[in-house]
Amino acid sequence: MGSFSLFHWAIVLLAVLLLFGAGKLPSVMGDLAKGVRSFKAGLKEEDRGGGTPVA
């Protein structure tokens, strides 16, 4: 009950394909990857002291 089986993941994948369609899925994943890269770049910039101070 605590973990998902292979059958559950297959149902999730099917639902995602039905919602987004197979053609749109690569563009959605590309946008997600750009967001992750931007987030990582922001973290690196903050570590260097270039970020704005948080009150």
C-alpha positions as CSV (number, residue, x, y, z in Angstrom):
1,M,0.0,0.0,0.0
2,G,3.0,2.3,0.6
3,S,4.5,2.0,-2.9
4,F,3.3,2.0,-6.5
5,S,3.5,-1.1,-8.6
6,L,4.3,-1.3,-12.3
7,F,0.6,-1.4,-13.0
8,H,0.0,1.9,-11.3
9,W,2.9,3.6,-13.2
10,A,1.4,2.3,-16.5
11,I,-2.0,3.9,-15.6
12,V,-0.3,7.2,-14.8
13,L,1.7,7.1,-18.1
14,L,-1.5,6.4,-20.0
15,A,-3.3,9.3,-18.3
16,V,-0.5,11.7,-19.1
17,L,-0.5,10.6,-22.8
18,L,-4.2,11.1,-23.0
19,L,-4.0,14.6,-21.4
20,F,-1.1,15.9,-23.4
21,G,-0.9,13.8,-26.4
22,A,2.3,12.1,-27.7
23,G,3.2,15.0,-29.9
24,K,3.1,17.7,-27.2
25,L,4.9,15.7,-24.5
26,P,8.5,16.4,-25.8
27,S,7.8,20.2,-25.8
28,V,6.4,20.0,-22.2
29,M,9.5,18.0,-21.1
30,G,11.8,20.6,-22.8
31,D,10.1,23.4,-21.0
32,L,10.5,21.6,-17.7
33,A,14.2,21.1,-18.4
34,K,14.6,24.8,-19.1
35,G,12.9,25.6,-15.8
36,V,15.2,23.2,-13.9
37,R,18.3,24.7,-15.6
38,S,17.1,28.2,-14.7
39,F,16.5,27.2,-11.1
40,K,20.0,25.7,-10.8
41,A,21.6,28.8,-12.3
42,G,19.7,30.9,-9.8
43,L,21.0,28.8,-7.0
44,K,24.6,29.1,-8.2
45,E,24.2,32.9,-8.6
46,E,22.8,33.1,-5.0
47,D,25.8,31.1,-3.7
48,R,28.1,33.7,-5.3
49,G,26.4,36.5,-3.5
50,G,24.7,37.9,-6.6
51,G,21.2,37.3,-5.3
52,T,19.0,39.8,-3.6
53,P,18.9,39.5,0.2
54,V,15.8,38.0,1.7
55,A,14.3,39.8,4.7
